[in-house]
Amino acid sequence: MEGGVKKYMNDYYVFPKFCERVAEFIGEQKGGFASDRDLGRSFRRHMKHGYELERATTQLMKEGVIERGFRRGERGPAAEGWRIRREEQ
């Protein structure tokens, strides 16, 4: 019984920590924006399965931590990605 409990407790702590790390990464980027490409490149080795990043961004969006955004560069098309949501005061 103990082995099963530890397995589920581990899963419980792993996802919130991953979400926290994704939010930190986005906040550390220039302008608080990270493109989908940059996120994918930075976290591809930290995922057990291929869908954790999508789950984390969806969860953070539901919590109001991040939002979809675009960054217009000097050349080429705008980059689509995620931006830290600033609370208006």
MDAnalysis code that builds the backbone (N, CA, C; Angstrom):
import MDAnalysis as mda
import numpy as np

u = mda.Universe.empty(267, n_residues=89, atom_resindex=np.repeat(np.arange(89), 3), trajectory=True)
u.add_TopologyAttr("name", ["N", "CA", "C"] * 89)
u.add_TopologyAttr("resid", np.arange(1, 90))
u.add_TopologyAttr("resname", ["MET", "GLU", "GLY", "GLY", "VAL", "LYS", "LYS", "TYR", "MET", "ASN", "ASP", "TYR", "TYR", "VAL", "PHE", "PRO", "LYS", "PHE", "CYS", "GLU", "ARG", "VAL", "ALA", "GLU", "PHE", "ILE", "GLY", "GLU", "GLN", "LYS", "GLY", "GLY", "PHE", "ALA", "SER", "ASP", "ARG", "ASP", "LEU", "GLY", "ARG", "SER", "PHE", "ARG", "ARG", "HIS", "MET", "LYS", "HIS", "GLY", "TYR", "GLU", "LEU", "GLU", "ARG", "ALA", "THR", "THR", "GLN", "LEU", "MET", "LYS", "GLU", "GLY", "VAL", "ILE", "GLU", "ARG", "GLY", "PHE", "ARG", "ARG", "GLY", "GLU", "ARG", "GLY", "PRO", "ALA", "ALA", "GLU", "GLY", "TRP", "ARG", "ILE", "ARG", "ARG", "GLU", "GLU", "GLN"])
u.atoms.positions = np.array([
    [0.813, -1.185, 0.000],
    [0.000, 0.000, 0.000],
    [0.869, 1.266, 0.000],
    [1.938, 1.257, 0.718],
    [2.791, 2.431, 0.805],
    [3.375, 2.805, -0.558],
    [3.749, 1.827, -1.346],
    [4.318, 2.101, -2.662],
    [3.336, 2.821, -3.568],
    [2.060, 2.460, -3.514],
    [1.046, 3.126, -4.323],
    [0.816, 4.563, -3.903],
    [0.824, 4.819, -2.607],
    [0.623, 6.180, -2.099],
    [1.767, 7.078, -2.541],
    [2.987, 6.604, -2.442],
    [4.137, 7.405, -2.849],
    [4.076, 7.736, -4.335],
    [3.608, 6.795, -5.142],
    [3.503, 7.040, -6.576],
    [2.546, 8.191, -6.849],
    [1.393, 8.176, -6.230],
    [0.405, 9.221, -6.477],
    [0.819, 10.550, -5.848],
    [1.460, 10.538, -4.734],
    [1.934, 11.778, -4.123],
    [3.005, 12.417, -5.012],
    [3.861, 11.613, -5.604],
    [4.878, 12.120, -6.507],
    [4.233, 12.802, -7.699],
    [3.230, 12.193, -8.314],
    [2.544, 12.800, -9.442],
    [1.900, 14.124, -9.036],
    [1.397, 14.189, -7.823],
    [0.749, 15.401, -7.329],
    [1.745, 16.558, -7.238],
    [2.940, 16.301, -6.801],
    [3.925, 17.359, -6.635],
    [4.669, 17.694, -7.922],
    [4.800, 16.782, -8.825],
    [5.571, 17.021, -10.033],
    [4.895, 18.057, -10.926],
    [3.598, 17.951, -11.167],
    [2.909, 18.866, -12.071],
    [2.901, 20.310, -11.561],
    [2.573, 20.570, -10.294],
    [2.622, 21.957, -9.824],
    [4.015, 22.573, -9.929],
    [5.042, 21.797, -9.679],
    [6.411, 22.305, -9.790],
    [6.741, 22.635, -11.240],
    [6.275, 21.805, -12.175],
    [6.491, 22.049, -13.597],
    [5.787, 23.345, -14.005],
    [4.552, 23.545, -13.546],
    [3.807, 24.772, -13.843],
    [4.553, 25.993, -13.313],
    [5.054, 25.882, -12.106],
    [5.796, 26.984, -11.492],
    [7.026, 27.330, -12.308],
    [7.728, 26.323, -12.769],
    [8.948, 26.537, -13.556],
    [8.631, 27.193, -14.905],
    [7.525, 26.784, -15.542],
    [7.118, 27.386, -16.815],
    [6.809, 28.866, -16.608],
    [6.063, 29.192, -15.564],
    [5.725, 30.595, -15.278],
    [6.991, 31.409, -15.000],
    [7.928, 30.844, -14.262],
    [9.189, 31.532, -13.984],
    [9.956, 31.804, -15.270],
    [9.997, 30.811, -16.155],
    [10.715, 30.962, -17.422],
    [10.118, 32.090, -18.250],
    [8.801, 32.133, -18.348],
    [8.141, 33.179, -19.135],
    [8.439, 34.548, -18.530],
    [8.367, 34.652, -17.209],
    [8.631, 35.918, -16.535],
    [10.055, 36.405, -16.679],
    [11.003, 35.484, -16.836],
    [12.413, 35.840, -16.954],
    [12.783, 36.328, -18.349],
    [11.941, 36.067, -19.328],
    [12.240, 36.447, -20.698],
    [12.019, 37.944, -20.901],
    [12.626, 38.481, -21.934],
    [12.516, 39.907, -22.244],
    [11.051, 40.292, -22.429],
    [10.599, 41.245, -21.678],
    [9.227, 41.720, -21.776],
    [8.199, 40.779, -21.165],
    [8.647, 39.740, -20.460],
    [7.714, 38.786, -19.868],
    [6.956, 37.990, -20.903],
    [7.600, 37.745, -22.058],
    [6.971, 37.017, -23.156],
    [7.895, 35.907, -23.629],
    [7.319, 34.714, -23.849],
    [8.071, 33.593, -24.421],
    [7.253, 32.998, -25.552],
    [7.872, 32.836, -26.702],
    [7.168, 32.261, -27.846],
    [6.956, 30.760, -27.621],
    [6.011, 30.207, -28.362],
    [5.757, 28.772, -28.283],
    [7.024, 27.983, -28.623],
    [7.761, 28.466, -29.600],
    [8.998, 27.795, -30.018],
    [10.029, 27.794, -28.893],
    [10.210, 28.936, -28.230],
    [11.187, 29.026, -27.138],
    [10.798, 28.133, -25.967],
    [9.499, 28.107, -25.631],
    [9.041, 27.235, -24.551],
    [9.292, 25.768, -24.887],
    [8.934, 25.392, -26.101],
    [9.131, 24.006, -26.529],
    [10.585, 23.582, -26.468],
    [11.468, 24.449, -26.914],
    [12.902, 24.142, -26.896],
    [13.450, 24.054, -25.478],
    [12.968, 24.918, -24.604],
    [13.493, 24.948, -23.241],
    [13.021, 23.788, -22.381],
    [11.829, 23.260, -22.648],
    [11.259, 22.242, -21.770],
    [11.158, 20.853, -22.401],
    [11.654, 20.662, -23.601],
    [11.499, 19.352, -24.247],
    [12.198, 18.229, -23.489],
    [13.254, 18.519, -22.797],
    [13.974, 17.474, -22.049],
    [13.441, 17.268, -20.636],
    [12.506, 18.101, -20.233],
    [11.960, 18.013, -18.886],
    [10.565, 17.401, -18.860],
    [10.133, 16.861, -19.991],
    [8.804, 16.264, -20.072],
    [8.920, 14.750, -20.186],
    [8.105, 14.064, -19.417],
    [8.049, 12.612, -19.491],
    [7.267, 12.193, -20.738],
    [6.189, 12.911, -20.997],
    [5.348, 12.696, -22.171],
    [5.355, 13.994, -22.961],
    [4.774, 14.001, -24.120],
    [4.813, 15.194, -24.957],
    [3.775, 16.250, -24.642],
    [2.897, 16.019, -23.712],
    [1.777, 16.940, -23.506],
    [1.859, 17.748, -22.210],
    [2.882, 17.612, -21.428],
    [2.958, 18.323, -20.159],
    [2.995, 19.838, -20.333],
    [3.691, 20.320, -21.352],
    [3.790, 21.757, -21.564],
    [2.419, 22.353, -21.888],
    [1.649, 21.677, -22.720],
    [0.296, 22.149, -23.035],
    [-0.587, 22.135, -21.794],
    [-0.470, 21.093, -20.980],
    [-1.237, 21.028, -19.735],
    [-0.849, 22.159, -18.797],
    [0.447, 22.432, -18.696],
    [0.922, 23.481, -17.789],
    [0.459, 24.855, -18.251],
    [0.569, 25.146, -19.546],
    [0.133, 26.461, -20.030],
    [-1.379, 26.623, -19.891],
    [-2.128, 25.563, -20.106],
    [-3.576, 25.622, -19.920],
    [-3.918, 25.890, -18.467],
    [-3.245, 25.210, -17.548],
    [-3.494, 25.410, -16.125],
    [-3.133, 26.830, -15.691],
    [-1.994, 27.314, -16.135],
    [-1.568, 28.666, -15.764],
    [-2.510, 29.722, -16.346],
    [-3.047, 29.469, -17.534],
    [-3.997, 30.397, -18.133],
    [-5.297, 30.413, -17.323],
    [-5.763, 29.235, -16.895],
    [-6.978, 29.160, -16.082],
    [-6.798, 29.879, -14.750],
    [-5.595, 29.834, -14.194],
    [-5.304, 30.496, -12.926],
    [-5.097, 32.004, -13.089],
    [-4.994, 32.481, -14.331],
    [-4.795, 33.901, -14.574],
    [-3.357, 34.348, -14.442],
    [-2.415, 33.419, -14.510],
    [-0.996, 33.754, -14.373],
    [-0.419, 34.206, -15.713],
    [-0.822, 33.541, -16.803],
    [-0.322, 33.869, -18.134],
    [-1.499, 34.069, -19.083],
    [-1.200, 34.652, -20.246],
    [-2.206, 34.840, -21.288],
    [-1.517, 34.727, -22.646],
    [-2.308, 34.436, -23.669],
    [-1.759, 34.356, -25.019],
    [-1.370, 35.748, -25.461],
    [-0.330, 35.824, -26.266],
    [0.113, 37.114, -26.750],
    [0.923, 36.976, -28.018],
    [1.262, 38.100, -28.588],
    [2.071, 38.156, -29.796],
    [3.201, 39.150, -29.572],
    [4.321, 38.855, -30.207],
    [5.458, 39.765, -30.153],
    [5.860, 40.056, -31.587],
    [5.851, 41.303, -31.917],
    [6.225, 41.716, -33.263],
    [7.711, 41.999, -33.291],
    [8.419, 41.304, -34.156],
    [9.848, 41.530, -34.293],
    [10.146, 42.612, -35.305],
    [11.422, 42.883, -35.498],
    [11.819, 43.886, -36.477],
    [11.514, 43.418, -37.892],
    [11.625, 42.104, -38.103],
    [11.361, 41.533, -39.424],
    [10.505, 40.294, -39.250],
    [9.865, 39.908, -40.296],
    [9.120, 38.659, -40.313],
    [7.787, 38.728, -39.587],
    [7.135, 37.582, -39.494],
    [5.815, 37.547, -38.856],
    [5.910, 37.664, -37.334],
    [4.801, 38.006, -36.733],
    [4.742, 38.108, -35.273],
    [4.864, 36.716, -34.661],
    [5.536, 36.639, -33.534],
    [5.697, 35.372, -32.820],
    [4.517, 35.199, -31.867],
    [3.902, 34.029, -31.913],
    [2.795, 33.725, -31.008],
    [3.356, 33.003, -29.796],
    [2.846, 33.339, -28.622],
    [3.357, 32.697, -27.420],
    [2.563, 33.070, -26.188],
    [3.279, 33.148, -25.059],
    [2.654, 33.377, -23.757],
    [3.297, 34.560, -23.078],
    [2.482, 35.323, -22.376],
    [2.926, 36.508, -21.676],
    [2.440, 36.429, -20.232],
    [3.281, 36.887, -19.309],
    [2.870, 36.976, -17.905],
    [1.770, 38.009, -17.810],
    [0.711, 37.648, -17.161],
    [-0.433, 38.550, -17.038],
    [-0.164, 39.529, -15.905],
    [-0.248, 40.771, -16.205],
    [-0.039, 41.829, -15.212],
    [-1.399, 42.213, -14.648],
    [-1.483, 42.214, -13.341],
    [-2.731, 42.607, -12.687],
    [-2.843, 44.125, -12.738],
    [-3.970, 44.594, -13.205],
    [-4.197, 46.039, -13.271],
    [-4.607, 46.542, -11.901],
    [-4.017, 47.652, -11.502],
    [-4.297, 48.178, -10.162],
    [-4.870, 49.561, -10.251],
])
